[in-house]
Amino acid sequence: QVQLVESGGGLVQPGGSLRLSCVASGIAFSSYAMNWYRQAPGKQRELVAVITRGGRTNYADSVKGRFTISRDNTKNTLSLQMNNLKPEDTAVYYCHAYIIGTADNYWGQGTQVTVSS
């Protein structure tokens, strides 16, 4: 059974930091590219950050310079370090595992991030 379990969300003031984690089980984690998505109320889900199997990264323009995606294949863990958080970062954050060119992909259940004073 495949599971992606996110944690680390919460309430933080503007300018603060959070670190999200996603622990994968039931998949060969190192074989998957990994994404972080987010979905704010009333908005479509948007791609936040990508990390390939080889560790290359890419970010949405809205988070460049503030967020850092990383992976630890020895612990089957994906992370997202979020600094200088803004109210517009408020959303449910999801991790996503996929293999390019296939229909093989999985989603976590999401973790809520709220940025508010």
C-alpha positions in Angstrom: 0.0 0.0 0.0 1.4 3.3 -1.1 1.3 6.2 1.5 2.6 9.7 1.3 2.2 11.4 4.7 2.8 15.1 5.1 3.5 16.9 8.3 4.9 20.2 9.6 2.0 22.5 8.7 0.6 25.1 11.1 -0.1 28.7 11.9 2.8 31.1 11.5 3.1 34.9 11.4 4.2 36.7 8.2 7.9 36.6 7.9 8.1 33.3 9.7 9.3 29.9 8.7 8.0 26.3 8.5 9.4 23.1 7.3 7.1 20.5 5.7 8.0 16.9 5.4 6.5 14.0 3.4 7.4 10.5 4.2 6.7 7.9 1.5 6.1 4.2 1.9 5.2 1.4 -0.5 7.2 2.9 -3.4 10.8 2.9 -4.6 11.1 6.5 -3.5 14.4 7.2 -5.3 12.8 6.2 -8.6 10.2 9.0 -8.4 10.3 12.7 -9.1 8.6 14.6 -6.3 6.5 17.7 -6.2 5.0 20.0 -3.7 1.6 21.5 -4.7 -0.6 23.8 -2.8 -4.3 24.7 -3.0 -5.8 27.8 -1.4 -9.5 28.2 -0.8 -11.4 28.8 -4.0 -8.3 28.4 -6.1 -6.9 25.7 -8.3 -4.1 23.5 -7.1 -0.8 25.0 -8.2 2.7 23.5 -8.5 5.1 25.0 -6.0 8.4 23.1 -6.3 9.8 20.1 -8.2 12.8 17.9 -7.5 13.9 15.2 -9.9 15.3 11.8 -9.1 18.7 13.3 -9.7 18.1 16.2 -7.3 17.5 19.0 -9.8 15.0 21.6 -8.6 12.6 24.1 -10.0 10.2 26.6 -8.3 7.2 28.6 -9.0 8.1 32.3 -9.4 6.0 33.2 -6.4 8.3 31.2 -4.0 11.7 31.5 -5.6 14.3 32.6 -3.1 12.0 31.8 -0.2 11.3 28.0 -0.5 13.7 25.1 -0.8 12.8 21.6 -1.8 15.0 18.7 -0.9 14.9 14.9 -0.6 16.6 12.2 1.4 16.4 9.0 -0.4 17.8 7.1 2.6 14.8 8.1 4.7 12.2 8.2 1.9 11.5 11.8 2.8 10.7 14.9 0.8 11.0 18.3 2.5 10.0 21.9 1.8 11.7 24.6 3.8 9.6 27.7 3.7 11.1 31.1 4.8 9.8 34.6 4.8 6.2 33.3 4.6 3.5 35.6 3.3 -0.3 35.5 3.8 -0.7 34.5 0.2 1.2 31.3 1.0 -1.8 30.1 3.0 -3.0 26.9 1.5 -3.1 23.1 1.9 0.2 21.7 0.8 0.4 18.3 -0.9 3.3 16.1 -1.9 3.1 14.2 -5.1 5.2 11.4 -6.4 5.4 10.5 -10.1 7.4 8.8 -12.8 7.8 10.9 -15.9 6.0 9.4 -19.0 3.9 7.0 -17.0 0.5 7.1 -15.2 2.3 6.1 -12.0 1.7 8.9 -9.5 0.5 9.3 -5.9 -0.7 12.1 -3.6 -0.5 12.8 0.1 -3.5 13.9 2.1 -2.2 17.4 2.6 -1.1 19.6 5.4 -2.5 23.1 6.2 -0.3 26.1 6.3 -1.8 29.4 7.5 0.2 32.6 7.5 -1.5 35.3 9.6 -0.8 37.8 12.2 
